Amino acid sequence: MWDASKCNLCGDCLVKCPYVDYDRDKAVAQIKLLIEDKKAEILDKCLTCFACNEYCPTGADPFDLIAKMKERTGVSAAGVEGFSHWINNIPNELVPGEPDKPILSLCVMESAYPGGAFDGQIFKGMPVVKGRDYFCWFGYLHFFKESLVMENAQRFVDIMAGLGRDIVFPHDDCYSMVHYVVKGYGITVPFKYMHIFEYLRNYLRDHRRSIVKLRKRIAYQRPCASRYTPEKDALLEEIFELIGVERPQRRFDLENALCCMGGSSGTYPELAKEFQSKNMNDAIESGCEALINSCAGCDSTLRKPALQVGLKPIFITELCSIALGEKPWPE
């Protein structure tokens, strides 16, 4: 949540934003306008990638200020009505599994994951929940509807707690919701949970003898919601080490990662193409053979751009299955 007491008006949040060209003076002026409850240009230019929160050196969460001000103007991002309609029409389902395994929560994203993303031994016997009642509400931050996130946060936590099991979140939105966002609202999470990276890391550790090192150079597409939980990257690095893939240093990675532009392609089509091209070309120039995704939205958005430049789009769970010999490296 936005914390004005932590903001020292350094301007880093917007100076570092790759989608605007602000010097420090203009960046500071924009933040001052928002703090004074006034409209600012950044409200029309923000792509909701949350990067400014990670750029902020004091943890003031400037994106949350932008989102609050955008909502206060009464203008939502394009597509919010369709997004709500889509969510409300996804049926609930609880697939039973083995009693000693954690629940895999697919939220409302099942249809967006690549086919077979959760097949194989890694997920065998896991119970699964999915559907509108298991929606984490984080997605509304992409539409500047922070009030909906706050209003439904406790309900979401209660529903997940009612499952009575440990929960694995494959989607960064869900994980960021329980690990960061709800705590800003003063909500306690009364159940154990983990990100898919931790689950995959633990499985690979337990099955080291089954791993065949892949010896590939890969680029990783860091989801926007990872801006709230960047510490997870250490888990990902361990996964890559276990399965023998190299993540070479490149310009647009880690804190400098670019958005997949999936939510911006309709509103800013030329900008979306420009930054997708920069992202994919950066991976190729770094000698990468594949683009690894861990977000269903990023995966579906970037499959075509990746293939166009010769990158093999592979979902993180599929990459682990390949290393375990359950799937071939894609041709």
C-alpha positions as CSV (number, residue, x, y, z in Angstrom):
1,M,0.0,0.0,0.0
2,W,1.1,3.6,-0.7
3,D,2.9,5.0,2.3
4,A,3.5,8.7,2.0
5,S,5.7,8.7,5.1
6,K,8.3,6.6,3.3
7,C,8.5,8.8,0.1
8,N,11.5,11.1,0.0
9,L,10.7,12.4,-3.5
10,C,13.8,11.0,-5.0
11,G,12.0,10.3,-8.3
12,D,13.6,6.9,-8.9
13,C,10.3,5.3,-9.4
14,L,9.5,7.2,-12.6
15,V,13.1,8.0,-13.8
16,K,13.7,4.2,-14.1
17,C,10.3,3.5,-15.7
18,P,11.1,2.2,-19.3
19,Y,7.8,3.3,-20.7
20,V,8.1,7.0,-20.1
21,D,11.0,9.4,-20.6
22,Y,11.1,11.5,-17.4
23,D,14.2,13.2,-16.0
24,R,14.4,13.5,-12.2
25,D,12.7,16.9,-12.0
26,K,9.7,15.8,-14.0
27,A,9.5,12.5,-12.1
28,V,9.4,14.3,-8.8
29,A,6.8,16.8,-10.1
30,Q,4.6,14.0,-11.2
31,I,4.7,12.3,-7.7
32,K,4.1,15.7,-6.0
33,L,0.9,16.2,-8.1
34,L,-0.4,12.8,-7.1
35,I,0.4,13.4,-3.4
36,E,-1.5,16.6,-3.6
37,D,-4.5,14.7,-5.0
38,K,-4.1,16.3,-8.5
39,K,-4.1,14.7,-11.9
40,A,-0.7,14.0,-13.5
41,E,0.4,12.8,-16.9
42,I,1.6,9.5,-15.5
43,L,-2.0,8.4,-14.9
44,D,-2.5,8.2,-18.7
45,K,0.9,6.6,-19.4
46,C,1.0,3.9,-16.6
47,L,0.9,0.3,-18.0
48,T,0.4,-1.3,-14.5
49,C,3.6,-3.3,-14.6
50,F,4.2,-2.4,-10.9
51,A,7.9,-1.8,-11.6
52,C,7.9,1.5,-9.8
53,N,7.3,-0.3,-6.6
54,E,10.5,-2.3,-7.0
55,Y,12.4,0.8,-8.1
56,C,11.4,2.7,-5.0
57,P,14.4,2.6,-2.6
58,T,12.2,3.3,0.5
59,G,9.3,0.9,0.0
60,A,6.7,3.6,-0.4
61,D,4.8,1.6,-3.1
62,P,4.3,4.5,-5.6
63,F,2.3,2.3,-8.0
64,D,-0.4,2.0,-5.3
65,L,-0.6,5.8,-5.3
66,I,-1.0,5.9,-9.1
67,A,-3.7,3.2,-8.9
68,K,-5.6,5.0,-6.1
69,M,-5.5,8.3,-8.1
70,K,-6.5,6.6,-11.3
71,E,-9.5,5.0,-9.7
72,R,-10.4,8.3,-8.0
73,T,-10.6,9.9,-11.5
74,G,-13.3,7.4,-12.3
75,V,-11.5,6.0,-15.4
76,S,-10.6,2.4,-15.4
77,A,-8.2,0.6,-17.7
78,A,-9.8,-0.7,-20.9
79,G,-11.4,-4.1,-20.7
80,V,-12.4,-4.2,-17.0
81,E,-16.0,-5.1,-17.8
82,G,-15.0,-8.0,-20.0
83,F,-12.5,-9.1,-17.3
84,S,-15.2,-9.2,-14.7
85,H,-17.7,-11.0,-17.0
86,W,-15.0,-13.6,-17.8
87,I,-14.2,-14.3,-14.1
88,N,-17.9,-14.5,-13.0
89,N,-18.6,-17.2,-15.6
90,I,-15.8,-19.6,-14.6
91,P,-17.3,-22.5,-12.7
92,N,-15.8,-23.7,-9.4
93,E,-14.2,-27.1,-9.2
94,L,-12.3,-28.9,-6.5
95,V,-10.5,-32.0,-7.8
96,P,-9.7,-34.4,-5.0
97,G,-6.2,-35.8,-4.6
98,E,-4.0,-37.6,-2.1
99,P,-4.5,-36.4,1.5
100,D,-0.8,-35.8,2.2
101,K,-0.3,-33.4,-0.7
102,P,-0.8,-29.7,-0.9
103,I,-3.5,-28.1,-3.0
104,L,-2.7,-26.6,-6.3
105,S,-4.7,-23.4,-6.8
106,L,-5.3,-22.5,-10.4
107,C,-7.4,-19.5,-9.6
108,V,-9.2,-18.6,-12.8
109,M,-6.2,-19.1,-15.0
110,E,-6.6,-22.8,-16.1
111,S,-7.5,-22.0,-19.7
112,A,-4.5,-19.7,-20.1
113,Y,-1.9,-22.3,-19.1
114,P,-0.3,-24.3,-21.9
115,G,-1.7,-27.8,-22.3
116,G,0.0,-30.3,-20.1
117,A,1.5,-27.6,-17.8
118,F,0.6,-29.6,-14.7
119,D,0.8,-33.2,-16.1
120,G,3.4,-35.7,-15.1
121,Q,4.9,-37.0,-11.9
122,I,5.6,-33.6,-10.4
123,F,1.9,-32.9,-9.8
124,K,0.6,-36.5,-9.7
125,G,-2.0,-36.9,-6.9
126,M,-2.2,-33.2,-6.0
127,P,-5.7,-31.8,-5.3
128,V,-6.7,-28.9,-7.4
129,V,-9.0,-25.9,-6.9
130,K,-10.1,-23.5,-9.6
131,G,-12.9,-21.2,-10.5
132,R,-14.4,-17.8,-9.6
133,D,-14.6,-18.4,-5.8
134,Y,-10.8,-19.0,-5.8
135,F,-10.0,-15.9,-7.8
136,C,-7.3,-13.9,-5.9
137,W,-8.6,-10.4,-7.0
138,F,-5.0,-9.2,-7.6
139,G,-5.8,-9.0,-11.3
140,Y,-7.9,-5.9,-10.7
141,L,-4.7,-3.9,-9.9
142,H,-4.1,-4.1,-13.7
143,F,-7.3,-2.2,-14.1
144,F,-6.6,0.4,-11.4
145,K,-9.4,-1.1,-9.2
146,E,-7.5,-1.3,-6.0
147,S,-10.7,-0.8,-4.0
148,L,-12.1,-4.1,-5.3
149,V,-8.9,-5.9,-4.2
150,M,-9.1,-4.4,-0.7
151,E,-12.8,-5.1,-0.4
152,N,-12.4,-8.8,-1.3
153,A,-9.1,-9.6,0.3
154,Q,-10.4,-11.0,3.5
155,R,-13.0,-13.1,1.7
156,F,-10.3,-14.6,-0.5
157,V,-8.1,-15.5,2.5
158,D,-11.1,-17.0,4.3
159,I,-12.0,-19.2,1.3
160,M,-8.5,-20.5,0.9
161,A,-8.1,-21.1,4.7
162,G,-11.3,-23.0,4.6
163,L,-9.7,-25.6,2.4
164,G,-7.7,-26.8,5.4
165,R,-4.6,-27.6,3.5
166,D,-1.2,-26.2,2.5
167,I,-1.6,-24.4,-0.9
168,V,0.7,-24.1,-3.9
169,F,0.2,-21.0,-6.0
170,P,1.5,-21.3,-9.6
171,H,0.4,-17.7,-10.5
172,D,2.5,-14.8,-9.2
173,D,-0.7,-12.8,-8.8
174,C,-2.1,-15.2,-6.2
175,Y,1.2,-15.5,-4.4
176,S,1.8,-11.8,-4.3
177,M,-1.7,-11.3,-3.0
178,V,-1.2,-13.6,0.1
179,H,2.5,-12.9,0.6
180,Y,2.4,-9.1,0.3
181,V,-0.9,-7.3,-0.6
182,V,-3.2,-8.6,2.1
183,K,-0.6,-8.0,4.8
184,G,-0.7,-4.3,3.8
185,Y,-4.4,-4.4,4.7
186,G,-3.7,-5.9,8.1
187,I,-5.0,-9.3,7.2
188,T,-3.4,-12.4,8.7
189,V,-2.9,-15.4,6.4
190,P,-3.8,-18.5,8.6
191,F,-2.6,-21.2,6.3
192,K,0.7,-22.4,4.9
193,Y,1.4,-21.6,1.3
194,M,4.3,-21.6,-1.2
195,H,5.0,-20.4,-4.6
196,I,5.4,-22.9,-7.5
197,F,9.1,-22.2,-7.5
198,E,9.5,-23.5,-4.0
199,Y,7.4,-26.6,-4.8
200,L,9.4,-27.3,-8.0
201,R,12.7,-26.7,-6.2
202,N,11.8,-29.2,-3.5
203,Y,10.7,-31.8,-6.0
204,L,13.8,-31.5,-8.0
205,R,16.0,-31.7,-4.9
206,D,14.2,-34.9,-3.9
207,H,14.6,-36.4,-7.4
208,R,18.2,-35.4,-8.3
209,R,19.0,-38.8,-9.6
210,S,16.3,-38.5,-12.3
211,I,17.5,-35.2,-13.7
212,V,19.4,-35.1,-17.0
213,K,21.2,-31.7,-17.2
214,L,19.7,-29.8,-20.2
215,R,22.8,-27.7,-21.0
216,K,20.7,-24.9,-22.6
217,R,20.9,-21.1,-22.5
218,I,17.5,-19.7,-21.6
219,A,15.8,-16.3,-21.1
220,Y,13.3,-15.9,-18.3
221,Q,10.2,-13.7,-18.6
222,R,9.7,-12.2,-15.1
223,P,6.0,-11.6,-14.4
224,C,4.9,-8.1,-13.4
225,A,3.6,-9.3,-10.1
226,S,7.1,-10.5,-9.2
227,R,7.8,-6.9,-8.4
228,Y,6.1,-7.5,-5.1
229,T,8.1,-10.6,-4.3
230,P,11.5,-10.4,-5.9
231,E,13.1,-12.6,-3.3
232,K,11.7,-15.6,-5.2
233,D,14.3,-15.2,-7.8
234,A,16.8,-17.1,-5.6
235,L,14.5,-20.2,-5.8
236,L,14.4,-19.9,-9.6
237,E,18.2,-19.7,-9.8
238,E,18.4,-22.9,-7.8
239,I,15.9,-24.6,-10.1
240,F,18.0,-23.6,-13.1
241,E,21.1,-24.9,-11.5
242,L,19.5,-28.2,-10.6
243,I,18.3,-28.9,-14.2
244,G,21.5,-27.5,-15.8
245,V,20.3,-24.4,-17.7
246,E,22.1,-21.1,-17.9
247,R,20.4,-17.8,-17.5
248,P,22.9,-15.4,-19.2
249,Q,23.1,-11.8,-18.1
250,R,21.0,-9.7,-20.4
251,R,19.7,-6.1,-20.4
252,F,16.0,-6.8,-19.8
253,D,16.0,-9.1,-16.8
254,L,15.6,-9.1,-13.1
255,E,14.8,-5.5,-11.9
256,N,15.1,-4.3,-15.5
257,A,12.6,-6.9,-16.8
258,L,10.1,-5.7,-19.4
259,C,6.3,-6.4,-19.2
260,C,5.0,-9.0,-21.6
261,M,2.6,-6.1,-22.7
262,G,-0.4,-8.4,-22.8
263,G,-2.6,-5.9,-21.0
264,S,-1.4,-3.0,-23.1
265,S,-1.6,-4.4,-26.6
266,G,-5.2,-3.1,-27.1
267,T,-4.6,0.4,-25.7
268,Y,-1.0,0.9,-26.9
269,P,-0.5,-1.5,-29.8
270,E,2.6,0.1,-31.3
271,L,4.2,0.5,-27.9
272,A,3.5,-3.2,-27.1
273,K,5.1,-4.3,-30.4
274,E,8.1,-2.1,-29.7
275,F,8.8,-3.5,-26.3
276,Q,8.1,-7.1,-27.1
277,S,10.6,-6.8,-29.9
278,K,13.2,-5.3,-27.6
279,N,12.6,-8.1,-25.1
280,M,12.8,-10.9,-27.6
281,N,15.8,-9.5,-29.5
282,D,17.6,-9.1,-26.2
283,A,17.2,-12.8,-25.5
284,I,18.5,-13.7,-28.9
285,E,21.5,-11.4,-28.7
286,S,22.3,-13.0,-25.3
287,G,22.5,-16.4,-27.0
288,C,19.3,-17.8,-25.6
289,E,17.5,-20.8,-27.1
290,A,14.3,-20.6,-25.2
291,L,12.0,-18.2,-23.4
292,I,10.9,-19.6,-20.1
293,N,7.5,-18.3,-18.7
294,S,6.0,-18.9,-15.2
295,C,2.9,-16.7,-15.8
296,A,0.1,-18.0,-17.9
297,G,-0.6,-14.5,-19.3
298,C,3.0,-13.9,-20.3
299,D,3.2,-17.4,-21.9
300,S,0.1,-16.9,-24.1
301,T,1.1,-13.3,-25.0
302,L,4.7,-14.0,-25.9
303,R,4.5,-17.4,-27.6
304,K,4.1,-15.9,-31.1
305,P,6.8,-13.1,-30.7
306,A,9.2,-15.7,-29.2
307,L,8.7,-18.1,-32.1
308,Q,9.1,-15.4,-34.7
309,V,12.7,-14.8,-33.5
310,G,13.5,-18.4,-33.0
311,L,13.0,-18.8,-29.3
312,K,11.3,-21.9,-28.0
313,P,8.5,-20.8,-25.6
314,I,8.5,-23.2,-22.6
315,F,6.5,-23.0,-19.4
316,I,8.6,-23.5,-16.2
317,T,6.8,-26.7,-15.2
318,E,7.3,-28.1,-18.7
319,L,11.0,-27.2,-18.4
320,C,11.3,-29.3,-15.2
321,S,9.5,-32.2,-16.8
322,I,11.9,-32.1,-19.7
323,A,14.8,-32.3,-17.3
324,L,13.2,-35.3,-15.6
325,G,12.9,-37.1,-18.9
326,E,9.1,-37.0,-19.1
327,K,9.0,-34.6,-22.1
328,P,11.4,-34.0,-25.0
329,W,13.1,-30.7,-25.7
330,P,10.8,-29.0,-28.2
331,E,11.8,-29.1,-31.9
